[in-house]
C-alpha cells in the first residue's frame, strides 16, 4: 500500500526530529484511517505502524489520546503507560522512543519542536481547544521540561480553511465570548449571510501573541481536498467515508 504524508519545511530542517502529516488513501480498500472509532482494530494498528515506518521509525511506541476538544496536555516519557489511553488534546515528550500522535479530520494538527533541545509536542486544535489555549499549554509544558520559547518551531498541518468553515451567528458569539482575540478571524464573506471562522490563522496569531515567531502553516485544506484528507464536514455534505488521518512527530 502506498503511504503518503506532508511535511513542514521548518521542521524538516531540525536534524533530531522526524515528522509527517499523513494523508488518506482512496485508491485501496484500506483508506489509511488511523482512528479506532472508524475502523477495525487490526487495520488501524497496521496503519499506525506503517506511518511510523515511513518516517524511519521501527521499534517505537506511539502515544495517542482520547481527544476531547480541551486544552489539556499530557507529558509522556519511557515510564508512561501508553496502553492506558488518557483524555486530552496535547502531548509533550523528550524521550526518543515515543512518537506523538494526533488524529484529525478538519481540526488542526499542530506539531512543535525545540530546534536546539530534544523536546517535542503535538496538539489537536478544534475551535474549542484553540480558543481555550491548547497551543499555549503545549508551550508551557515544553518549557517545564527544558525547552526555550525562542527555539520552538511550530507547523500547522492540514486543517479546514476559512472559506469552508461556516459557523453561523450563534457559534460566532460563543467563540468570541470564549476568546475576544478571535474577532479579526470571524467574518461574513461576500455574497454570504452567515459567519465563517479562520481557524488556522487564529492559531498562528495566538502563537505569535505569546512570542512564538517561527510558525508555519502548510496551507492544505481538508475540506477542499477530499481525495487526500478525511474531512468530517465534507462527509456531512457529500458521500464520503468518515475516518481520521494521523500526524506524527518523534525524536531521532
MIZAZA-461030 format. One line per 8 residues: number of its first residue (from 1); for each residue y, z, x of N, C-alpha, C. Coordinates in steps of 0.1 Angstrom, whole numbers, plus 5000, padded with zeros to 4 digits. Example, Ala and Ser with C-alpha at 12.3 -4.5 7.8 and 13.67 -1.06 7.14 Angstrom:
2
1 = 4943,5078,5132,4955,5078,5123,4967,5078,5132 | 4978,5071,5128,4989,5071,5137,5000,5079,5129
END
This chain:
252
1 = 4988,5000,5008,5000,5000,5000,5012,5000,5009 | 5022,4992,5005,5035,4991,5013,5044,5002,5008 | 5048,5010,5018,5057,5021,5015,5070,5019,5022 | 5081,5020,5014,5094,5017,5020,5104,5029,5018 | 5114,5029,5026,5124,5040,5025,5137,5036,5031 | 5147,5043,5026,5161,5040,5031,5165,5052,5040 | 5175,5049,5049,5179,5060,5058,5194,5060,5059 | 5199,5071,5064,5214,5072,5066,5216,5070,5081
9 = 5227,5062,5084,5229,5058,5097,5233,5070,5106 | 5240,5079,5101,5244,5091,5109,5232,5099,5112 | 5223,5102,5103,5211,5110,5105,5202,5103,5115 | 5201,5089,5115,5193,5082,5124,5197,5084,5138 | 5209,5088,5141,5214,5090,5154,5210,5103,5160 | 5205,5112,5152,5201,5125,5157,5186,5125,5162 | 5184,5126,5174,5171,5124,5180,5161,5134,5176 | 5165,5146,5172,5155,5156,5168,5152,5156,5153
17 = 5156,5146,5146,5154,5146,5131,5148,5133,5127 | 5138,5134,5118,5132,5123,5111,5136,5124,5096 | 5139,5113,5089,5142,5114,5075,5140,5101,5068 | 5139,5102,5055,5137,5090,5047,5140,5093,5032 | 5146,5083,5025,5148,5083,5011,5138,5073,5005 | 5127,5077,5000,5116,5068,4997,5119,5061,4983 | 5114,5049,4982,5116,5041,4970,5103,5040,4962 | 5104,5035,4950,5092,5033,4941,5085,5020,4945
25 = 5074,5018,4939,5066,5006,4942,5062,5000,4929 | 5068,4989,4925,5065,4983,4911,5054,4972,4912 | 5050,4969,4924,5040,4958,4926,5026,4962,4926 | 5023,4975,4925,5010,4980,4926,5008,4991,4915 | 4995,4993,4911,4992,5004,4901,4998,5017,4905 | 4997,5021,4918,5003,5033,4923,5017,5030,4926 | 5026,5034,4917,5041,5031,4919,5048,5041,4928 | 5041,5049,4935,5046,5058,4945,5054,5069,4939
33 = 5050,5073,4927,5056,5085,4922,5051,5097,4930 | 5060,5106,4933,5057,5118,4941,5059,5131,4934 | 5059,5131,4921,5061,5143,4913,5048,5146,4905 | 5043,5158,4905,5030,5161,4898,5032,5160,4883 | 5044,5162,4878,5046,5162,4864,5045,5148,4858 | 5045,5137,4867,5044,5124,4862,5032,5116,4867 | 5023,5122,4873,5011,5115,4879,4999,5124,4881 | 4988,5118,4885,4976,5125,4888,4978,5133,4902
41 = 4973,5145,4902,4975,5153,4914,4971,5147,4927 | 4959,5141,4927,4954,5135,4940,4962,5123,4944 | 4967,5115,4935,4976,5104,4938,4989,5108,4944 | 4995,5119,4937,5007,5124,4942,5006,5130,4956 | 4995,5137,4959,4993,5143,4972,4991,5132,4982 | 4984,5121,4979,4983,5109,4987,4997,5103,4991 | 5005,5102,4980,5018,5095,4982,5027,5104,4991 | 5026,5117,4989,5034,5126,4998,5029,5125,5013
49 = 5016,5124,5014,5011,5123,5028,5015,5109,5034 | 5014,5099,5026,5019,5086,5031,5033,5085,5035 | 5042,5092,5027,5056,5093,5031,5058,5100,5044 | 5051,5111,5046,5052,5119,5059,5047,5110,5070 | 5036,5103,5068,5030,5095,5079,5040,5083,5082 | 5047,5078,5073,5057,5067,5075,5068,5072,5085 | 5071,5084,5084,5081,5090,5093,5075,5094,5107 | 5062,5091,5109,5056,5095,5121,5051,5110,5121
57 = 5050,5116,5110,5047,5130,5109,5032,5131,5104 | 5023,5136,5112,5009,5137,5109,5005,5151,5105 | 5003,5160,5114,4999,5173,5110,5011,5181,5106 | 5015,5180,5094,5028,5186,5090,5027,5191,5075 | 5034,5202,5073,5034,5208,5059,5047,5203,5052 | 5045,5200,5039,5057,5196,5031,5061,5208,5022 | 5073,5211,5023,5079,5222,5015,5087,5216,5003 | 5083,5220,4991,5090,5214,4979,5092,5226,4970
65 = 5100,5223,4959,5104,5233,4950,5102,5229,4936 | 5101,5239,4927,5103,5236,4912,5118,5236,4910 | 5123,5224,4909,5137,5222,4908,5142,5225,4894 | 5153,5233,4894,5157,5239,4881,5172,5236,4878 | 5179,5227,4886,5193,5224,4884,5201,5236,4887 | 5199,5243,4898,5206,5255,4901,5213,5254,4915 | 5219,5265,4920,5225,5265,4933,5217,5274,4943 | 5204,5276,4939,5195,5285,4947,5189,5278,4959
73 = 5190,5284,4971,5185,5278,4983,5174,5288,4989 | 5163,5281,4994,5152,5289,5000,5152,5285,5015 | 5151,5295,5023,5148,5293,5037,5133,5294,5040 | 5128,5283,5046,5113,5283,5049,5111,5282,5064 | 5099,5288,5068,5095,5288,5082,5080,5288,5082 | 5074,5289,5094,5060,5288,5096,5053,5300,5089 | 5060,5310,5085,5053,5321,5078,5054,5320,5063 | 5061,5310,5058,5063,5308,5044,5050,5304,5037
81 = 5047,5309,5025,5036,5304,5018,5040,5292,5010 | 5037,5280,5015,5041,5268,5009,5032,5264,4997 | 5021,5271,4995,5012,5268,4984,5018,5275,4971 | 5027,5284,4973,5034,5290,4961,5047,5284,4959 | 5048,5275,4949,5060,5267,4946,5071,5276,4940 | 5082,5277,4947,5093,5286,4943,5103,5277,4935 | 5111,5284,4927,5121,5278,4919,5134,5277,4928 | 5141,5266,4927,5154,5264,4934,5157,5250,4936
89 = 5168,5247,4943,5172,5233,4944,5177,5230,4958 | 5174,5239,4968,5178,5236,4981,5168,5243,4991 | 5166,5236,5002,5157,5241,5013,5163,5240,5026 | 5161,5250,5035,5167,5250,5048,5156,5255,5058 | 5155,5249,5070,5145,5253,5079,5149,5250,5094 | 5143,5258,5103,5144,5254,5117,5131,5253,5124 | 5120,5251,5115,5107,5250,5120,5102,5236,5121 | 5097,5232,5132,5093,5218,5135,5081,5213,5126
97 = 5073,5223,5121,5061,5219,5114,5063,5218,5099 | 5075,5217,5094,5078,5217,5080,5087,5205,5076 | 5083,5197,5067,5092,5186,5062,5097,5191,5048 | 5110,5191,5047,5117,5195,5034,5117,5183,5025 | 5113,5186,5012,5111,5175,5002,5120,5178,4990 | 5126,5167,4985,5134,5167,4973,5130,5156,4964 | 5128,5158,4951,5124,5148,4942,5136,5145,4933 | 5138,5132,4930,5149,5128,4922,5146,5115,4914
105 = 5154,5113,4903,5154,5101,4895,5167,5100,4888 | 5178,5100,4896,5192,5099,4892,5201,5110,4898 | 5196,5122,4899,5203,5133,4906,5203,5129,4921 | 5212,5135,4928,5214,5132,4942,5205,5139,4951 | 5197,5132,4960,5190,5139,4971,5200,5139,4983 | 5202,5151,4988,5212,5153,4999,5205,5159,5011 | 5206,5152,5022,5199,5157,5035,5210,5161,5045 | 5207,5173,5052,5216,5179,5061,5209,5181,5074
113 = 5217,5180,5085,5211,5183,5098,5223,5187,5108 | 5220,5197,5116,5229,5200,5127,5226,5191,5139 | 5235,5183,5143,5233,5173,5153,5230,5179,5167 | 5234,5192,5169,5232,5198,5182,5220,5208,5182 | 5218,5215,5171,5208,5225,5170,5197,5221,5160 | 5185,5225,5162,5174,5221,5154,5173,5229,5140 | 5182,5225,5131,5183,5231,5118,5186,5220,5108 | 5178,5220,5097,5179,5210,5087,5180,5216,5073
121 = 5184,5208,5063,5185,5212,5050,5183,5201,5040 | 5179,5204,5028,5178,5193,5018,5181,5199,5004 | 5188,5191,4996,5193,5196,4983,5190,5186,4972 | 5187,5191,4960,5187,5183,4948,5199,5187,4940 | 5208,5177,4937,5221,5180,4931,5223,5171,4919 | 5219,5176,4907,5224,5170,4895,5238,5176,4892 | 5244,5173,4881,5258,5178,4879,5258,5193,4879 | 5248,5200,4873,5248,5214,4873,5248,5221,4887
129 = 5239,5216,4895,5238,5221,4908,5251,5218,4917 | 5256,5206,4915,5268,5202,4923,5280,5210,4919 | 5282,5212,4906,5294,5220,4902,5293,5235,4905 | 5281,5240,4906,5279,5254,4909,5277,5257,4924 | 5277,5247,4932,5277,5250,4947,5265,5249,4954 | 5255,5240,4950,5243,5239,4958,5246,5234,4972 | 5255,5225,4974,5258,5220,4987,5264,5231,4996 | 5274,5239,4991,5280,5250,4998,5269,5260,5002
137 = 5260,5263,4993,5249,5273,4996,5240,5268,5007 | 5237,5255,5007,5229,5249,5018,5236,5252,5032 | 5249,5249,5032,5257,5250,5044,5257,5265,5049 | 5258,5274,5039,5258,5289,5042,5245,5293,5048 | 5234,5288,5042,5220,5291,5047,5218,5286,5060 | 5222,5274,5063,5221,5268,5076,5229,5276,5087 | 5241,5280,5083,5249,5288,5092,5242,5301,5095 | 5236,5307,5085,5229,5320,5087,5218,5320,5096
145 = 5212,5308,5099,5201,5307,5108,5205,5300,5121 | 5218,5298,5123,5223,5294,5136,5231,5280,5137 | 5232,5273,5125,5239,5261,5126,5254,5263,5127 | 5261,5253,5132,5275,5253,5133,5281,5242,5123 | 5291,5246,5115,5296,5237,5105,5301,5224,5111 | 5308,5225,5122,5313,5213,5128,5302,5203,5133 | 5290,5208,5134,5279,5199,5139,5271,5193,5127 | 5273,5198,5115,5264,5194,5104,5268,5180,5099
153 = 5258,5171,5098,5259,5158,5093,5251,5158,5079 | 5257,5151,5069,5252,5151,5056,5251,5136,5051 | 5239,5133,5045,5237,5120,5039,5233,5122,5024 | 5241,5115,5015,5238,5114,5001,5229,5102,4998 | 5217,5104,4993,5208,5093,4991,5210,5087,4977 | 5200,5079,4973,5201,5071,4961,5204,5080,4948 | 5214,5077,4941,5219,5085,4930,5225,5076,4919 | 5225,5081,4907,5231,5073,4897,5246,5072,4900
161 = 5252,5060,4899,5266,5057,4903,5275,5059,4891 | 5288,5060,4894,5298,5063,4883,5297,5054,4871 | 5296,5041,4874,5297,5031,4862,5285,5032,4853 | 5274,5039,4857,5263,5040,4848,5261,5055,4843 | 5270,5064,4847,5268,5078,4844,5278,5082,4833 | 5275,5078,4821,5282,5082,4809,5279,5096,4805 | 5289,5104,4803,5286,5118,4800,5292,5122,4786 | 5302,5116,4782,5308,5119,4769,5318,5131,4769
169 = 5325,5133,4758,5336,5143,4759,5331,5158,4760 | 5320,5161,4753,5315,5175,4754,5310,5179,4768 | 5302,5170,4774,5297,5172,4787,5309,5172,4797 | 5318,5164,4795,5330,5163,4804,5337,5177,4804 | 5339,5182,4792,5345,5195,4790,5337,5206,4798 | 5324,5205,4796,5315,5215,4802,5316,5215,4818 | 5316,5202,4823,5317,5200,4837,5330,5205,4843 | 5341,5202,4836,5354,5206,4840,5356,5221,4840
177 = 5351,5227,4829,5352,5242,4828,5344,5249,4839 | 5333,5243,4843,5324,5249,4854,5331,5247,4868 | 5338,5237,4870,5345,5234,4883,5357,5225,4881 | 5369,5231,4881,5381,5223,4879,5383,5212,4889 | 5376,5213,4901,5378,5202,4911,5371,5189,4907 | 5363,5189,4896,5357,5177,4891,5367,5168,4884 | 5379,5173,4881,5388,5165,4873,5390,5150,4878 | 5393,5148,4891,5395,5134,4895,5383,5125,4894
185 = 5371,5131,4891,5359,5123,4891,5354,5121,4877 | 5361,5126,4867,5358,5123,4853,5368,5113,4848 | 5363,5102,4842,5372,5091,4838,5367,5083,4827 | 5375,5076,4820,5371,5067,4809,5374,5053,4815 | 5363,5045,4817,5365,5031,4822,5373,5022,4813 | 5379,5012,4818,5385,5002,4809,5375,4996,4799 | 5380,4995,4787,5372,4989,4776,5360,4999,4771 | 5361,5011,4775,5352,5022,4771,5359,5033,4764
193 = 5352,5041,4756,5358,5051,4748,5353,5065,4752 | 5343,5066,4761,5337,5078,4765,5338,5081,4779 | 5337,5094,4783,5339,5098,4797,5327,5094,4806 | 5329,5092,4818,5319,5089,4829,5322,5099,4840 | 5312,5101,4849,5313,5111,4860,5308,5104,4873 | 5316,5105,4883,5313,5100,4896,5306,5111,4904 | 5293,5113,4902,5286,5124,4909,5286,5123,4924 | 5282,5112,4930,5282,5112,4945,5296,5114,4951
201 = 5306,5108,4945,5320,5110,4951,5324,5125,4950 | 5320,5131,4939,5323,5146,4938,5316,5154,4948 | 5303,5151,4951,5296,5158,4961,5302,5156,4975 | 5306,5144,4978,5312,5141,4991,5325,5149,4992 | 5333,5149,4981,5346,5156,4981,5344,5171,4983 | 5334,5177,4976,5331,5191,4978,5327,5195,4992 | 5319,5187,4998,5315,5189,5012,5327,5188,5021 | 5336,5179,5019,5348,5178,5027,5357,5189,5025
209 = 5357,5194,5012,5366,5205,5009,5363,5218,5017 | 5350,5220,5020,5346,5232,5028,5345,5229,5043 | 5350,5217,5047,5351,5214,5061,5340,5206,5068 | 5331,5200,5059,5321,5191,5065,5326,5177,5065 | 5330,5172,5077,5337,5159,5078,5328,5147,5080 | 5315,5150,5084,5306,5139,5087,5296,5137,5075 | 5302,5131,5064,5294,5129,5052,5293,5114,5049 | 5281,5110,5047,5279,5095,5044,5271,5094,5030
217 = 5275,5084,5023,5268,5081,5011,5262,5067,5013 | 5248,5066,5011,5242,5053,5014,5245,5043,5002 | 5252,5047,4992,5257,5038,4981,5246,5030,4975 | 5235,5036,4971,5225,5030,4963,5223,5037,4949 | 5225,5029,4939,5225,5034,4925,5210,5033,4920 | 5205,5044,4915,5192,5045,4910,5191,5036,4897 | 5201,5038,4888,5201,5031,4875,5202,5016,4877 | 5210,5011,4886,5212,4997,4888,5201,4990,4896
225 = 5191,4998,4901,5180,4992,4909,5167,4997,4904 | 5163,4994,4892,5151,4999,4886,5138,4994,4893 | 5139,4983,4900,5127,4979,4908,5125,4986,4921 | 5135,4994,4925,5134,5001,4937,5134,5016,4935 | 5139,5021,4924,5141,5036,4922,5137,5040,4908 | 5131,5051,4907,5129,5058,4894,5143,5062,4889 | 5146,5060,4876,5158,5064,4870,5155,5070,4856 | 5157,5082,4855,5155,5089,4842,5163,5082,4831
233 = 5176,5080,4834,5184,5074,4823,5180,5060,4820 | 5177,5052,4830,5172,5038,4828,5160,5038,4819 | 5151,5048,4821,5139,5048,4813,5141,5052,4798 | 5153,5058,4796,5156,5061,4782,5163,5049,4775 | 5168,5040,4783,5174,5028,4777,5165,5016,4776 | 5156,5015,4786,5147,5003,4787,5133,5007,4790 | 5123,4999,4787,5109,5002,4790,5108,5004,4805 | 5104,5015,4810,5102,5018,4824,5093,5031,4825
241 = 5085,5031,4835,5077,5043,4838,5085,5054,4844 | 5083,5066,4839,5090,5077,4845,5083,5081,4858 | 5090,5087,4867,5085,5092,4879,5096,5098,4888 | 5093,5102,4900,5103,5108,4909,5100,5102,4923 | 5111,5098,4929,5110,5094,4943,5112,5106,4952 | 5106,5106,4964,5107,5117,4973,5117,5114,4984 | 5124,5124,4989,5133,5123,5001,5128,5134,5010 | 5126,5130,5023,5121,5140,5033,5130,5141,5045
249 = 5131,5153,5051,5137,5155,5064,5129,5165,5071 | 5128,5162,5085,5119,5171,5093,5125,5170,5107 | 5122,5181,5114,5125,5182,5129,5113,5176,5137 | 5117,5168,5147,5107,5162,5155,5104,5170,5168
END
